[in-house]
Amino acid sequence: MNSKTSLASRLRHRIVIESPVRTMDGAGGFTINWKEYAETWAEILPRSGLEFVEAEQIIATRKVVITIRYLRGLTEQMRIKYQEREFDIINILNPYEENILLEILAEEKSGN
């Protein structure tokens, strides 16, 4: 990355961060629904890809690093949506503990 590139110009993907909400199903169990936690600008950079077979279907996984401005309360239980894509959060880093940026390692799964 060019050090002269401004942060604002790098954050060009509009993402939605969702948090899980447990809802009682009336039969003693619960279902997980997703509620919008935040909408923000991000940079999405690919890191790696892998394919494997699950239930006789080829599943492609792609790891990405998503950079956003610091957002208090973000956890690994949340997920990220970008357009029609969904990403599970694997890890969240706060570089130098400066509360300026968050670097999120996330994984996208899609069946072929």
C-alpha positions in Angstrom: 0.0 0.0 0.0 1.2 3.5 -0.8 1.7 5.4 2.4 0.5 8.6 0.6 -2.9 7.0 -0.1 -5.4 8.6 2.2 -7.6 6.5 4.4 -10.8 7.9 3.0 -9.9 6.9 -0.5 -9.1 3.3 0.6 -12.5 2.9 2.4 -14.6 2.6 -0.7 -16.9 -0.4 0.1 -20.1 0.3 2.0 -20.7 -2.6 4.4 -23.3 -3.5 7.0 -22.3 -5.2 10.3 -24.9 -7.4 11.8 -25.2 -8.8 15.3 -27.0 -12.1 16.2 -30.3 -11.9 18.1 -31.7 -15.0 19.7 -35.5 -15.3 19.4 -37.6 -17.8 21.2 -39.4 -20.2 18.8 -42.3 -21.1 21.2 -41.2 -24.7 21.4 -38.5 -24.2 24.1 -35.8 -23.5 21.5 -34.6 -20.4 19.7 -33.7 -19.2 16.3 -30.9 -16.8 15.3 -31.9 -13.6 13.5 -29.6 -10.8 12.4 -30.0 -7.2 13.3 -28.1 -4.3 11.8 -25.4 -3.1 14.2 -23.7 -0.5 12.0 -23.2 0.6 8.5 -19.8 2.0 7.6 -17.1 2.4 4.8 -14.5 -0.3 4.5 -11.6 -1.6 2.5 -11.9 -5.2 1.5 -8.6 -7.0 0.4 -8.4 -10.7 -0.5 -6.0 -12.9 1.5 -6.5 -16.5 0.4 -8.9 -19.1 -1.0 -9.6 -22.8 -0.5 -12.1 -25.3 -1.8 -13.4 -28.3 0.0 -16.3 -30.8 -0.3 -19.1 -30.7 2.2 -22.3 -32.7 1.8 -21.3 -33.6 -1.8 -21.1 -29.9 -2.8 -17.9 -28.0 -3.5 -17.6 -25.1 -1.0 -15.2 -22.3 -1.8 -13.9 -20.3 1.1 -12.2 -16.9 0.7 -10.4 -15.1 3.5 -10.3 -11.3 3.3 -9.1 -8.5 5.5 -11.7 -5.8 6.0 -10.4 -2.5 7.3 -12.8 0.0 8.9 -12.5 3.0 11.2 -12.6 2.1 14.9 -16.0 0.8 16.0 -16.6 0.2 19.7 -18.4 -3.1 20.5 -17.5 -5.1 17.4 -17.2 -8.8 18.2 -16.3 -12.1 16.4 -20.0 -13.2 16.9 -21.1 -10.6 14.4 -21.0 -10.9 10.6 -20.4 -8.5 7.7 -22.5 -8.0 4.6 -21.2 -6.4 1.4 -23.8 -6.3 -1.4 -24.9 -9.9 -1.8 -21.9 -11.3 0.0 -21.7 -12.4 3.7 -18.5 -12.7 5.8 -18.0 -14.5 9.1 -15.7 -12.6 11.4 -12.7 -14.7 12.5 -10.5 -12.2 14.3 -10.5 -8.4 15.0 -7.2 -6.5 15.4 -6.8 -2.9 16.8 -3.4 -1.9 15.3 -1.2 -0.4 18.0 -4.3 -0.2 20.3 -4.9 3.3 19.0 -8.6 3.0 18.4 -8.3 4.5 14.9 -8.7 1.5 12.7 -9.9 -2.1 13.0 -8.5 -4.9 10.8 -11.0 -7.7 10.5 -10.0 -11.1 9.3 -13.1 -12.6 7.8 -14.2 -15.6 5.7 -16.7 -15.7 2.9 -18.3 -19.1 2.0 -20.1 -19.8 -1.2 -21.3 -23.0 -2.8 -20.6 -23.7 -6.5 
